[in-house]
Amino acid sequence: MKNELQHLALNQGVQRKQRLWSAAEQKVLNELALQRWGSRRREDLLKLLGMLDQQIAPLDLAVEQAAQENSQAKLLLSQPGVGPVTSLAFVLTMGDVSRFPRGAS
């Protein structure tokens, strides 16, 4: 959905990349002069995006809490660019380093 919305903006000469999802840029997206079906598509995509954001928000919160409760994941969170999903997934996937016979302990 975000890709389609971004393409709608690009077709109108608006190139914002990740900034397109900020509140101020959402206003720019909503104010784009689109033809009838483009406007309808934008409205539909924005509604779907809002619904997905509502469904994903509790999941994001649960992952954040789980990462904060796990000491190893919390340590990874201190690294720049590492978020709760990445840190928790890494810890849960890799497990304890002692399971590798040649791993440094």
C-alpha positions as CSV (number, residue, x, y, z in Angstrom):
1,M,0.0,0.0,0.0
2,K,2.8,2.4,0.8
3,N,4.5,1.6,-2.5
4,E,1.3,2.4,-4.3
5,L,0.8,5.6,-2.4
6,Q,4.4,6.6,-3.1
7,H,3.8,5.9,-6.8
8,L,0.8,8.1,-6.8
9,A,2.9,10.9,-5.3
10,L,5.8,10.3,-7.7
11,N,3.4,10.5,-10.7
12,Q,2.5,14.0,-9.4
13,G,6.2,15.0,-9.1
14,V,6.4,14.6,-5.3
15,Q,9.4,12.6,-4.2
16,R,9.6,12.3,-0.4
17,K,10.8,8.7,0.1
18,Q,10.5,7.7,3.8
19,R,9.4,11.2,4.8
20,L,6.1,10.7,3.0
21,W,4.8,8.9,6.1
22,S,5.2,11.8,8.5
23,A,2.1,13.7,9.5
24,A,3.2,16.8,7.6
25,E,3.9,14.9,4.4
26,Q,0.6,13.0,4.8
27,K,-1.1,16.3,4.4
28,V,0.8,16.9,1.2
29,L,-0.2,13.5,-0.1
30,N,-3.9,14.2,0.7
31,E,-3.7,17.6,-1.1
32,L,-2.3,16.2,-4.3
33,A,-4.6,17.0,-7.3
34,L,-5.4,13.6,-8.7
35,Q,-7.9,12.6,-11.3
36,R,-11.1,10.9,-10.2
37,W,-9.8,7.3,-10.0
38,G,-6.4,8.3,-8.6
39,S,-8.2,10.2,-5.9
40,R,-10.4,7.2,-5.1
41,R,-7.4,4.9,-5.0
42,R,-5.6,7.2,-2.6
43,E,-8.5,7.3,-0.3
44,D,-8.9,3.5,-0.3
45,L,-5.2,2.9,0.3
46,L,-5.1,5.4,3.1
47,K,-8.1,3.8,4.8
48,L,-6.4,0.3,4.4
49,L,-3.2,1.7,5.8
50,G,-4.9,3.1,8.8
51,M,-6.7,-0.2,9.5
52,L,-3.4,-2.1,9.2
53,D,-1.6,0.4,11.5
54,Q,-4.3,-0.2,14.1
55,Q,-3.9,-3.9,13.9
56,I,-0.1,-3.8,14.0
57,A,0.2,-1.3,16.9
58,P,-0.5,-3.9,19.6
59,L,1.9,-6.4,18.0
60,D,4.6,-3.7,17.9
61,L,4.0,-3.0,21.6
62,A,4.2,-6.7,22.5
63,V,7.5,-7.1,20.7
64,E,8.9,-3.9,22.3
65,Q,7.9,-5.2,25.8
66,A,9.4,-8.7,25.1
67,A,12.6,-7.1,23.9
68,Q,12.9,-5.0,27.0
69,E,12.3,-8.0,29.2
70,N,15.1,-10.0,27.5
71,S,18.6,-9.0,28.7
72,Q,20.3,-10.0,25.5
73,A,17.8,-8.3,23.3
74,K,18.0,-5.2,25.4
75,L,21.8,-5.2,24.9
76,L,21.3,-5.4,21.2
77,L,18.8,-2.5,21.3
78,S,21.7,-0.3,22.5
79,Q,23.3,-0.6,19.0
80,P,22.5,2.1,16.4
81,G,19.9,0.9,13.9
82,V,18.8,-2.2,15.8
83,G,15.1,-2.1,16.7
84,P,13.0,-4.4,18.9
85,V,12.0,-6.8,16.1
86,T,15.6,-7.3,14.9
87,S,17.1,-7.7,18.4
88,L,14.4,-10.1,19.6
89,A,14.5,-12.2,16.4
90,F,18.3,-12.4,16.6
91,V,18.3,-13.5,20.2
92,L,15.5,-16.1,19.7
93,T,17.0,-17.4,16.5
94,M,20.7,-17.7,17.5
95,G,20.0,-18.7,21.1
96,D,22.9,-19.1,23.6
97,V,26.3,-18.8,22.1
98,S,27.5,-21.8,24.1
99,R,25.6,-24.1,21.8
100,F,28.3,-23.6,19.2
101,P,31.2,-25.8,20.0
102,R,33.8,-23.4,18.6
103,G,32.1,-20.2,19.6
104,A,33.8,-17.7,21.9
105,S,32.2,-17.6,25.3
